[in-house]
């Protein structure tokens, strides 16, 4: 039970950080390459 909860929270964290990274890249008007490989 505890192990599945931790795994679920791990996936939620990955999704949230991915979405926030995509929003930042969108605000900086990056292209698809900038979304995948943020270099600056």
Order of alpha helices (4+ residues) and beta strands (2+ residues): alpha-alpha
